[in-house]
Amino acid sequence: MEPIYSMQHIASILDAKPFISTPDSIINHLVIDSRTVIDPENSLFFALSAQRDGHEYIKDAYQHGLRNFVISEQEYIARYPDANFILVGNVLSALQKIAAYNRNAFNLPVLAITGSNGKTIVKEWLYQLLAADYNIVRSPKSFNSQIGVPLSVWQIQAEHTMGIFEAGISKNGEMEILEKMIRPSIGILTNIGEAHAEGFSSGKEKLQEKLKLFSDSELFIYSPEYTQGMSSKELPGKRKFSWGNSAGVDLRILFVEPIDGRSYIRASYAGNEIECLIPFRDKASVENGIICWATLLALGYSPEEADRRLEKLSLVKMRLELKNGINQCSIIDDSYSADISSLAIALDFLNQQNQHLKKTLILSDIYETGKDNAILYADIAFLIKQKHLNRLIGIGPNIAAFAKLFELETIFYNSTQDFIEDFPGLHFSNETILVKGARKFEFERISKLLTQKIHDTVLEIDLNALASNLKFYKSKLKPGVKVMAMVKAFSYGSGSFEIANVLQYHKVDYLTVAYADEGIALRKAGITLPLMVMSPEPSAFEAIIKYKLEPELYNLDILKGFLDFLPDHEHDYPVHLKIDTGMHRLGFAENEVNDMLSVFKTADKIKVMSVFSHLAGSEDPQHDEFTRQQIGLFLRITEQVEMGLGYKFIRHISNTSGISRHPEAQLDMVRLGIGLYGFDAGLQHNKGLQTVAVLKTTVTQVVDVKPGETIGYGRNGVLPEGGKVATVKIGYADGYSRSFGKGVGKMLIRGKEVSTIGSICMDMCMLDVSGTEVKNGDEVIIFNEQLTISDLARQIGTIPYEILTNISQRVKRIYYYE
């Protein structure tokens, strides 16, 4: 029987002290973010302490309608007398304990997956392969952490007949906690690589920690290649199933042969040769496919049935894509999957977008949920209402049958083809559109209709990586230190409102732009955070005031000019003062401070929000003494300014490398710039940061060149012995500098590094691909996590800032969010 969780019941499970005014409140949802509430009345908010204390968001959660809370600080109870509170010692442990209790309430087979790479793909493919036989509950997206796992396991309900969960760890002691929540009966080990290796003393220790997930499993599926150094007796699982290339394994791979974009795999199993066809060619997909093959065989499926199912595997897109659309629309493309948990995630991302007032959802029928359709579409209608959408376009007979449930503008079609035929008569303009459909509906056809034609050269921005880098720097800050994020220069080439929306969602305190027009664009896109303008030209004063931007004032002329421009009725308009402590670029020098303060004696029209300076060499140890002198001078001047003004303000001098190397410079706020995008000259090899941007293009043509023939303008490229040349769609008009020509620049095709040849042209350039199997249409990587922006900067003797900011606006940006 499925447990019913009242607040009183949950308090008894946690053995915690309840402060409950309505003990019969029923809990269906666990919430850790006040912005992602679906059903506030039946949700329980856990005030987790991470980089920001979850208790600080109780007020937000309460305003969103939540009345049930798990907390560790008693002072909040008296503030909300009509709410229910459970007081615990550790909120995260309470979340995990509730999840473990729910797991123990159900007796069902559970597959657990761990490893360094491939966990999410293997999980999603196993869902595809097994969904015909089981009603499966699985981790949403890649929820595999100490927080993600309990939120995943909480989803188990009476109708489920199998669970598939992934688990990831970054240090010792974490896996035992996850094992108690998941309690897997079947364990699957994927590729063991270098990810999160810094949390362990050795590769063997990392492996041993991961294998603790399967300590009580009935079946363990693995490759001996990833368990080297451990004997069979040391491995978990009452029964083991192994795969690999070596003799003695249960599924021995004999060869893999590419055929028309697919992979034909032959193997030895149970004394016979068997085969399967996987519809992918890349190495990672082949390996993940073999893991799924091994799992099907280990579960008792016949080789013939396993082959039939594997051949039908489809692409797993784990990331939402945010693109520019027709008629000034923004398109969120999630056109390959549809289930209610991923719909909730996608709708949260839709609500992060503030650039358009109108929000539209195009949604297909949802299958294989185990729920009655009436209940399913009632839940979806409630979810859509909670997220305040403006329009729903439903596609499929099932969603259309429940049209009356949806309380917003709606239109329904029986099929994708019906929608496409009606498309010319539909109106899409200045709105954000989420496209979310089950695979069989082929919603990629809809996405193509709505999306602007994309130049084959694209810059892909990983918004999750950006958020992770922000979290990395926040973890280095002392309590109470604010964050000002730099979004000048089109967010270092990465976008404007797309980046600002993420930063606003993750609650940075300030944004900074270089010029007023950048700030105006953000205001028009719905950004409400305080915005500092670093170069406030007098001609822009009117717009600065109109759009509530906050100017940086760096000398007497700009200070007096702004004061004179402000209307007489203005009072306490926010401004920021720049102090020159040694950069000698902009700012009041120490001997100018008294003159500046004398202006403020009669200047009640403005109020100083912050006083700041700029470190000239924070990333370099050879300049540490100079950095200390700058900090000392800044503290002396700000003390003088505070006495002169008669009130306190925010002090900030630390930049990205300052956060990494000079904790004493944090003061009241730090300014985070290129570190957000994964580059910090103060960190060795950018350790701890994730790659945010990937620049890629495609091969237009491949030609054979005879010995001595020349390539490109000025005949600057020569292959003395002949060879093969690929022309790719990127040139100096896209931001790929002419300095990369004549073999200086490198790119990646099919994982292999190739060099430029000849001069870089305006719209294209040529690569020496002699000895490779490159063909027309192949993807070409200009930079990614393997061939980094730092590598490119070294090639032409510049810095990562220049590489990133030089990428032309005509290069389309696609934003990914998981």
HELIX and SHEET records of a PDB file:
HELIX    1   1 MET A    7  LEU A   14  1                                   8    
HELIX    2   2 SER A   34  THR A   36  5                                   3    
HELIX    3   3 PRO A   40  ASN A   42  5                                   3    
HELIX    4   4 GLY A   54  TYR A   57  5                                   4    
HELIX    5   5 ILE A   58  GLN A   63  1                                   6    
HELIX    6   6 GLN A   74  TYR A   76  5                                   3    
HELIX    7   7 VAL A   91  ASN A  104  1                                  14    
HELIX    8   8 LYS A  119  LEU A  130  1                                  12    
HELIX    9   9 GLY A  148  VAL A  153  1                                   6    
HELIX   10  10 GLU A  174  ILE A  182  1                                   9    
HELIX   11  11 ALA A  197  GLY A  199  5                                   3    
HELIX   12  12 GLY A  203  LEU A  211  1                                   9    
HELIX   13  13 LYS A  212  PHE A  214  5                                   3    
HELIX   14  14 PRO A  224  TYR A  226  5                                   3    
HELIX   15  15 SER A  232  GLU A  234  5                                   3    
HELIX   16  16 LYS A  283  ALA A  298  1                                  16    
HELIX   17  17 PRO A  303  LEU A  310  1                                   8    
HELIX   18  18 ILE A  326  GLN A  328  5                                   3    
HELIX   19  19 ILE A  340  GLN A  352  1                                  13    
HELIX   20  20 ASN A  373  GLN A  386  1                                  14    
HELIX   21  21 PRO A  397  ALA A  401  1                                   5    
HELIX   22  22 ALA A  403  LEU A  405  5                                   3    
HELIX   23  23 THR A  416  ASP A  422  1                                   7    
HELIX   24  24 PHE A  423  GLY A  425  5                                   3    
HELIX   25  25 ARG A  439  PHE A  441  5                                   3    
HELIX   26  26 GLU A  444  LEU A  450  1                                   7    
HELIX   27  27 LEU A  463  LYS A  474  1                                  12    
HELIX   28  28 LYS A  488  TYR A  492  1                                   5    
HELIX   29  29 PHE A  497  TYR A  505  1                                   9    
HELIX   30  30 ALA A  516  LYS A  524  1                                   9    
HELIX   31  31 PRO A  538  ALA A  540  5                                   3    
HELIX   32  32 PHE A  541  LYS A  546  1                                   6    
HELIX   33  33 LEU A  556  PHE A  565  1                                  10    
HELIX   34  34 GLU A  590  GLU A  592  5                                   3    
HELIX   35  35 VAL A  593  PHE A  600  1                                   8    
HELIX   36  36 PRO A  621  HIS A  623  5                                   3    
HELIX   37  37 ASP A  624  LEU A  645  1                                  22    
HELIX   38  38 THR A  656  ARG A  661  1                                   6    
HELIX   39  39 PRO A  663  ALA A  665  5                                   3    
HELIX   40  40 ILE A  674  TYR A  677  5                                   4    
HELIX   41  41 GLN A  684  ASN A  686  5                                   3    
HELIX   42  42 TYR A  713  ARG A  715  5                                   3    
HELIX   43  43 TYR A  732  ASP A  734  5                                   3    
HELIX   44  44 ARG A  738  PHE A  740  5                                   3    
HELIX   45  45 ILE A  789  GLN A  795  1                                   7    
HELIX   46  46 PRO A  800  THR A  805  1                                   6    
SHEET    1   A 5 LYS A  17  PHE A  19  0                                        
SHEET    2   A 5 ASN A  84  LEU A  87 -1                                        
SHEET    3   A 5 ASN A  68  ILE A  71  1                                        
SHEET    4   A 5 SER A  43  PHE A  46  1                                        
SHEET    5   A 5 HIS A  29  VAL A  31  1                                        
SHEET    1   B 9 ILE A 136  ARG A 138  0                                        
SHEET    2   B 9 MET A 162  GLU A 166  1                                        
SHEET    3   B 9 VAL A 110  THR A 114  1                                        
SHEET    4   B 9 ILE A 186  LEU A 189  1                                        
SHEET    5   B 9 LEU A 219  TYR A 222  1                                        
SHEET    6   B 9 ARG A 239  GLY A 244  1                                        
SHEET    7   B 9 LEU A 251  ILE A 259  1                                        
SHEET    8   B 9 ARG A 262  TYR A 269 -1                                        
SHEET    9   B 9 ASN A 272  ILE A 278 -1                                        
SHEET    1   C14 GLU A 409  TYR A 413  0                                        
SHEET    2   C14 ARG A 391  ILE A 395  1                                        
SHEET    3   C14 LYS A 358  SER A 364  1                                        
SHEET    4   C14 GLU A 431  LYS A 436  1                                        
SHEET    5   C14 SER A 330  ASP A 334  1                                        
SHEET    6   C14 LEU A 320  ASN A 324 -1                                        
SHEET    7   C14 LYS A 812  TYR A 817 -1                                        
SHEET    8   C14 VAL A 458  ASP A 462  1                                        
SHEET    9   C14 ALA A 693  VAL A 705 -1                                        
SHEET   10   C14 GLY A 723  VAL A 728 -1                                        
SHEET   11   C14 CYS A 765  ASP A 768 -1                                        
SHEET   12   C14 LYS A 752  THR A 756 -1                                        
SHEET   13   C14 LYS A 746  ILE A 749 -1                                        
SHEET   14   C14 GLU A 779  PHE A 783 -1                                        
SHEET    1   D 9 LYS A 482  MET A 486  0                                        
SHEET    2   D 9 TYR A 510  VAL A 513  1                                        
SHEET    3   D 9 LEU A 531  VAL A 533  1                                        
SHEET    4   D 9 GLU A 550  LEU A 553  1                                        
SHEET    5   D 9 TYR A 573  LYS A 578  1                                        
SHEET    6   D 9 ILE A 606  PHE A 612  1                                        
SHEET    7   D 9 ILE A 650  SER A 654  1                                        
SHEET    8   D 9 MET A 669  LEU A 672  1                                        
SHEET    9   D 9 LYS A 482  MET A 486  1                                        
SHEET    1   E 2 THR A 710  ILE A 711  0                                        
SHEET    2   E 2 GLY A 717  VAL A 718 -1                                        
END                                                                             
